[in-house]
Amino acid sequence: MRYLRLSLTLALLAVPALVLAQAPSPDEFVPISQIPAEEQIPAINLVAAAYAFVWLALIAYVWSLGRRLAKTEDDLARLERKGQ
């Protein structure tokens, strides 16, 4: 539940940024061949960073689930020993 609230809060904070972002007007179009090389951003770096972030987030989530599951199993085992 805490993660759901955190996700919703982050999503609501991102909405104004998306709404206020200005789209370039048609007269600002510059062909890629006219943009200097130092101003061009290679897409592969951004895609690799996005994939790395998603994989790291997934690994962290699975690790977190594993720790919580191990703690729950320990609690159950302790309660079973206490009940005997």
DSSP file (Angstrom, degrees, kcal/mol; ACC not computed):
  #  RESIDUE AA STRUCTURE BP1 BP2  ACC     N-H-->O    O-->H-N    N-H-->O    O-->H-N    TCO  KAPPA ALPHA  PHI   PSI    X-CA   Y-CA   Z-CA
    1    1 A M     >        0   0    0      0, 0.0     4,-2.2     0, 0.0     5,-0.2   0.000 360.0 360.0 360.0 -38.7    0.0    0.0    0.0
    2    2 A R  H  >  +     0   0    0      1,-0.2     4,-2.2     2,-0.2     5,-0.1   0.892 360.0  49.4 -64.1 -39.1    2.9    2.4    0.8
    3    3 A Y  H  > S+     0   0    0      2,-0.2     4,-2.5     1,-0.2    -1,-0.2   0.852 108.4  53.8 -69.1 -33.6    4.4    1.8   -2.6
    4    4 A L  H  > S+     0   0    0      2,-0.2     4,-2.5     1,-0.2    -2,-0.2   0.931 110.1  46.6 -65.4 -45.0    1.1    2.4   -4.3
    5    5 A R  H  X S+     0   0    0     -4,-2.2     4,-2.4     1,-0.2    -2,-0.2   0.899 112.8  50.2 -63.8 -39.8    0.8    5.8   -2.5
    6    6 A L  H  X S+     0   0    0     -4,-2.2     4,-2.5     2,-0.2    -2,-0.2   0.917 111.1  48.8 -63.7 -43.1    4.3    6.6   -3.4
    7    7 A S  H  X S+     0   0    0     -4,-2.5     4,-2.3     1,-0.2    -2,-0.2   0.912 112.3  48.1 -63.0 -43.4    3.8    5.7   -7.1
    8    8 A L  H  X S+     0   0    0     -4,-2.5     4,-2.5     2,-0.2    -1,-0.2   0.897 111.1  51.0 -65.2 -39.6    0.6    7.8   -7.2
    9    9 A T  H  X S+     0   0    0     -4,-2.4     4,-1.9     2,-0.2    -2,-0.2   0.932 111.6  46.8 -63.2 -45.5    2.3   10.8   -5.6
   10   10 A L  H  X S+     0   0    0     -4,-2.5     4,-1.4     1,-0.2    -2,-0.2   0.887 111.8  51.2 -63.6 -38.5    5.2   10.6   -8.1
   11   11 A A  H  X S+     0   0    0     -4,-2.3     4,-1.2     1,-0.2    -2,-0.2   0.914 110.2  49.0 -64.9 -42.0    2.8   10.3  -11.0
   12   12 A L  H  < S+     0   0    0     -4,-2.5    -1,-0.2     1,-0.2    -2,-0.2   0.832 109.9  51.9 -67.6 -31.2    0.8   13.3   -9.8
   13   13 A L  H  X S+     0   0    0     -4,-1.9     4,-0.6     1,-0.2    -1,-0.2   0.792 108.2  52.3 -72.9 -27.0    4.0   15.3   -9.4
   14   14 A A  H  X S+     0   0    0     -4,-1.4     4,-1.8    -3,-0.2    -2,-0.2   0.739  92.4  75.6 -80.5 -23.2    5.0   14.4  -13.0
   15   15 A V  H  X S+     0   0    0     -4,-1.2     4,-2.6     1,-0.2     5,-0.2   0.916  92.3  50.3 -59.5 -47.8    1.7   15.6  -14.5
   16   16 A P  H  > S+     0   0    0      0, 0.0     4,-2.8     0, 0.0    -1,-0.2   0.889 108.8  53.5 -59.9 -36.2    2.4   19.4  -14.3
   17   17 A A  H  X S+     0   0    0     -4,-0.6     4,-0.8     1,-0.2    -2,-0.2   0.901 111.8  44.8 -63.3 -39.3    5.8   18.9  -15.9
   18   18 A L  H  < S+     0   0    0     -4,-1.8    -1,-0.2     2,-0.2    -3,-0.1   0.882 115.2  47.5 -71.3 -37.3    4.2   17.1  -18.8
   19   19 A V  H  < S+     0   0    0     -4,-2.6    -2,-0.2     1,-0.2    -1,-0.2   0.896 115.0  45.0 -70.2 -40.0    1.4   19.6  -19.2
   20   20 A L  H  < S+     0   0    0     -4,-2.8    -1,-0.2    -5,-0.2    -2,-0.2   0.589  84.9 112.9 -83.2  -9.9    3.7   22.6  -19.0
   21   21 A A     <  -     0   0    0     -4,-0.8     2,-0.5    -5,-0.2    -3,-0.0  -0.438  65.9-133.8 -64.8 132.0    6.2   21.2  -21.4
   22   22 A Q        -     0   0    0     -2,-0.2    -1,-0.1     3,-0.0    -2,-0.1  -0.748   8.2-138.7 -93.8 130.1    6.2   23.2  -24.6
   23   23 A A        -     0   0    0     -2,-0.5     2,-0.1     1,-0.1    -1,-0.0  -0.622  33.9-100.8 -79.6 143.4    6.1   21.4  -27.9
   24   24 A P        -     0   0    0      0, 0.0    -1,-0.1     0, 0.0     5,-0.0  -0.393  37.9-118.9 -65.6 141.2    8.4   23.0  -30.5
   25   25 A S    >   -     0   0    0      1,-0.1     3,-2.1    -2,-0.1     4,-0.2  -0.412  25.9-107.4 -76.9 158.7    6.6   25.1  -33.0
   26   26 A P  G >  S+     0   0    0      0, 0.0     3,-1.1     0, 0.0    -1,-0.1   0.783 117.0  59.5 -59.1 -28.5    6.7   24.2  -36.7
   27   27 A D  G 3  S+     0   0    0      1,-0.2    -2,-0.0     3,-0.0     0, 0.0   0.527  94.8  65.9 -80.7  -2.3    9.1   27.0  -37.6
   28   28 A E  G <  S+     0   0    0     -3,-2.1    -1,-0.2     2,-0.0     2,-0.2   0.378  70.3 127.2 -95.7   3.6   11.7   25.7  -35.2
   29   29 A F    <   -     0   0    0     -3,-1.1    -4,-0.0    -4,-0.2     0, 0.0  -0.417  34.6-177.8 -66.6 130.1   12.4   22.5  -37.1
   30   30 A V        -     0   0    0     -2,-0.2     5,-0.1     5,-0.0    -2,-0.0  -0.993  28.2-119.8-128.0 123.1   16.0   22.0  -37.9
   31   31 A P    >   -     0   0    0      0, 0.0     3,-1.8     0, 0.0     4,-0.4  -0.265  24.0-118.4 -60.3 149.4   17.1   18.9  -40.0
   32   32 A I  G >  S+     0   0    0      1,-0.3     3,-1.0     2,-0.2     8,-0.0   0.795 112.2  63.9 -60.7 -29.2   19.4   16.6  -38.2
   33   33 A S  G 3  S+     0   0    0      1,-0.2    -1,-0.3     3,-0.0    -3,-0.0   0.720 101.7  50.9 -69.4 -18.7   22.1   17.2  -40.8
   34   34 A Q  G <  S+     0   0    0     -3,-1.8    -1,-0.2     2,-0.1    -2,-0.2   0.479  88.0  96.8 -96.8  -3.7   22.3   20.9  -39.8
   35   35 A I  S <  S-     0   0    0     -3,-1.0     5,-0.1    -4,-0.4    -5,-0.0  -0.726  83.6-111.7 -87.2 131.9   22.7   20.2  -36.0
   36   36 A P    >>  -     0   0    0      0, 0.0     3,-1.5     0, 0.0     4,-0.5  -0.275  23.9-118.7 -60.6 149.1   26.3   20.3  -34.9
   37   37 A A  G >4 S+     0   0    0      1,-0.3     3,-1.0     2,-0.2    -2,-0.0   0.829 111.4  59.9 -60.5 -34.8   27.7   17.0  -33.7
   38   38 A E  G 34 S+     0   0    0      1,-0.2    -1,-0.3     3,-0.0    -3,-0.0   0.670 104.9  50.7 -71.4 -13.8   28.4   18.2  -30.2
   39   39 A E  G <4 S+     0   0    0     -3,-1.5     2,-0.3     2,-0.0    -1,-0.2   0.492  89.6  96.6 -98.0  -6.0   24.6   18.9  -29.8
   40   40 A Q    <<  -     0   0    0     -3,-1.0    -8,-0.0    -4,-0.5    -3,-0.0  -0.673  63.4-149.4 -86.4 138.0   23.4   15.5  -30.9
   41   41 A I        -     0   0    0     -2,-0.3     2,-0.3     3,-0.0    -2,-0.0  -0.929  17.7-126.7-107.7 120.1   22.6   13.0  -28.3
   42   42 A P    >>  -     0   0    0      0, 0.0     4,-0.9     0, 0.0     3,-0.8  -0.506  13.1-145.9 -67.2 127.2   23.2    9.3  -29.3
   43   43 A A  H 3> S+     0   0    0     -2,-0.3     4,-2.6     1,-0.2     5,-0.2   0.788  91.1  69.9 -65.8 -28.8   19.9    7.5  -28.6
   44   44 A I  H 3> S+     0   0    0      1,-0.2     4,-2.5     2,-0.2    -1,-0.2   0.862  96.2  53.4 -61.7 -34.5   21.7    4.2  -27.7
   45   45 A N  H <> S+     0   0    0     -3,-0.8     4,-2.2     2,-0.2    -1,-0.2   0.917 111.4  45.2 -65.4 -42.2   23.0    5.8  -24.5
   46   46 A L  H  X S+     0   0    0     -4,-0.9     4,-2.2     2,-0.2    -2,-0.2   0.904 114.4  47.9 -68.7 -41.3   19.5    6.9  -23.4
   47   47 A V  H  X S+     0   0    0     -4,-2.6     4,-2.6     2,-0.2     5,-0.2   0.916 112.5  49.1 -65.5 -43.3   17.9    3.5  -24.3
   48   48 A A  H  X S+     0   0    0     -4,-2.5     4,-2.6    -5,-0.2    -2,-0.2   0.903 111.1  50.1 -63.7 -40.3   20.7    1.6  -22.5
   49   49 A A  H  X S+     0   0    0     -4,-2.2     4,-2.4     2,-0.2    -1,-0.2   0.903 110.8  49.7 -64.8 -40.1   20.2    3.9  -19.4
   50   50 A A  H  X S+     0   0    0     -4,-2.2     4,-2.4     2,-0.2    -2,-0.2   0.929 112.7  46.1 -65.0 -45.1   16.4    3.3  -19.5
   51   51 A Y  H  X S+     0   0    0     -4,-2.6     4,-2.6     1,-0.2     5,-0.2   0.912 112.4  51.1 -63.6 -41.7   16.9   -0.5  -19.7
   52   52 A A  H  X S+     0   0    0     -4,-2.6     4,-2.7    -5,-0.2     5,-0.2   0.918 110.4  49.4 -62.0 -42.9   19.5   -0.5  -16.9
   53   53 A F  H  X S+     0   0    0     -4,-2.4     4,-2.6     2,-0.2    -2,-0.2   0.928 112.1  47.7 -61.8 -45.5   17.2    1.5  -14.7
   54   54 A V  H  X S+     0   0    0     -4,-2.4     4,-2.4     2,-0.2    -2,-0.2   0.923 113.8  46.8 -63.6 -44.3   14.3   -0.8  -15.3
   55   55 A W  H  X S+     0   0    0     -4,-2.6     4,-2.7     2,-0.2    -1,-0.2   0.915 113.1  48.6 -65.4 -42.1   16.4   -3.9  -14.7
   56   56 A L  H  X S+     0   0    0     -4,-2.7     4,-2.5    -5,-0.2    -1,-0.2   0.905 112.0  49.5 -64.3 -39.9   17.9   -2.5  -11.5
   57   57 A A  H  X S+     0   0    0     -4,-2.6     4,-2.2    -5,-0.2    -2,-0.2   0.910 112.4  48.0 -64.3 -41.4   14.5   -1.5  -10.2
   58   58 A L  H  X S+     0   0    0     -4,-2.4     4,-2.5     2,-0.2    -2,-0.2   0.914 112.3  48.3 -65.2 -43.6   13.1   -5.0  -11.0
   59   59 A I  H  X S+     0   0    0     -4,-2.7     4,-2.5     1,-0.2    -2,-0.2   0.911 111.8  49.9 -63.6 -42.4   16.1   -6.7   -9.3
   60   60 A A  H  X S+     0   0    0     -4,-2.5     4,-2.3    -5,-0.2    -1,-0.2   0.892 111.2  49.6 -63.5 -39.2   15.7   -4.4   -6.2
   61   61 A Y  H  X S+     0   0    0     -4,-2.2     4,-2.5     2,-0.2    -2,-0.2   0.927 112.2  46.2 -66.0 -45.1   12.0   -5.2   -6.1
   62   62 A V  H  X S+     0   0    0     -4,-2.5     4,-2.4     2,-0.2    -2,-0.2   0.901 112.8  50.9 -65.1 -40.2   12.6   -9.0   -6.3
   63   63 A W  H  X S+     0   0    0     -4,-2.5     4,-2.3     2,-0.2    -1,-0.2   0.914 110.1  50.1 -61.3 -43.1   15.3   -8.7   -3.6
   64   64 A S  H  X S+     0   0    0     -4,-2.3     4,-2.3     1,-0.2    -2,-0.2   0.912 110.3  49.7 -62.3 -43.2   13.0   -6.8   -1.4
   65   65 A L  H  X S+     0   0    0     -4,-2.5     4,-2.6     1,-0.2    -2,-0.2   0.911 109.7  51.9 -61.5 -42.1   10.3   -9.4   -1.8
   66   66 A G  H  X S+     0   0    0     -4,-2.4     4,-2.4     2,-0.2    -2,-0.2   0.904 109.9  48.2 -62.4 -42.3   12.8  -12.2   -1.0
   67   67 A R  H  X S+     0   0    0     -4,-2.3     4,-2.2     2,-0.2    -1,-0.2   0.921 113.3  47.2 -64.5 -43.6   13.8  -10.4    2.2
   68   68 A R  H  X S+     0   0    0     -4,-2.3     4,-2.3     2,-0.2    -2,-0.2   0.894 112.3  50.2 -66.2 -38.5   10.2   -9.9    3.3
   69   69 A L  H  X S+     0   0    0     -4,-2.6     4,-2.5     2,-0.2    -2,-0.2   0.910 110.2  49.9 -65.2 -41.9    9.3  -13.5    2.5
   70   70 A A  H  X S+     0   0    0     -4,-2.4     4,-2.3     2,-0.2    -2,-0.2   0.901 111.1  49.5 -63.2 -40.8   12.3  -14.8    4.5
   71   71 A K  H  X S+     0   0    0     -4,-2.2     4,-2.4     2,-0.2    -2,-0.2   0.910 111.1  49.4 -64.3 -42.1   11.3  -12.6    7.5
   72   72 A T  H  X S+     0   0    0     -4,-2.3     4,-2.5     2,-0.2    -2,-0.2   0.910 110.7  50.0 -64.1 -41.9    7.8  -13.9    7.3
   73   73 A E  H  X S+     0   0    0     -4,-2.5     4,-2.5     2,-0.2    -2,-0.2   0.895 110.6  50.3 -63.5 -39.7    9.0  -17.5    7.1
   74   74 A D  H  X S+     0   0    0     -4,-2.3     4,-2.5     2,-0.2    -2,-0.2   0.913 110.4  49.9 -63.4 -42.1   11.2  -16.9   10.2
   75   75 A D  H  X S+     0   0    0     -4,-2.4     4,-2.5     2,-0.2    -2,-0.2   0.916 111.5  48.5 -62.5 -42.9    8.2  -15.4   12.1
   76   76 A L  H  X S+     0   0    0     -4,-2.5     4,-2.3     2,-0.2    -2,-0.2   0.916 111.7  48.9 -64.0 -42.5    6.1  -18.4   11.2
   77   77 A A  H  X S+     0   0    0     -4,-2.5     4,-2.3     2,-0.2    -2,-0.2   0.909 111.6  49.9 -63.9 -41.1    8.7  -20.8   12.3
   78   78 A R  H  X S+     0   0    0     -4,-2.5     4,-2.2     1,-0.2    -2,-0.2   0.912 111.4  48.6 -63.3 -42.4    9.2  -18.9   15.6
   79   79 A L  H  X S+     0   0    0     -4,-2.5     4,-1.9     2,-0.2    -1,-0.2   0.865 110.1  51.6 -66.3 -36.0    5.4  -18.9   16.2
   80   80 A E  H  X S+     0   0    0     -4,-2.3     4,-0.8     2,-0.2    -2,-0.2   0.912 111.6  46.7 -66.2 -41.8    5.2  -22.7   15.5
   81   81 A R  H  < S+     0   0    0     -4,-2.3     3,-0.5     1,-0.2    -2,-0.2   0.888 112.9  50.1 -66.1 -38.1    8.1  -23.4   17.9
   82   82 A K  H  < S+     0   0    0     -4,-2.2    -1,-0.2     1,-0.2    -2,-0.2   0.841 107.3  54.8 -68.8 -33.5    6.4  -21.1   20.5
   83   83 A G  H  <        0   0    0     -4,-1.9    -1,-0.2     1,-0.2    -2,-0.2   0.675 360.0 360.0 -75.4 -17.9    3.0  -22.9   20.1
   84   84 A Q     <        0   0    0     -4,-0.8    -1,-0.2    -3,-0.5    -2,-0.1   0.481 360.0 360.0 -81.8 360.0    4.4  -26.4   20.8
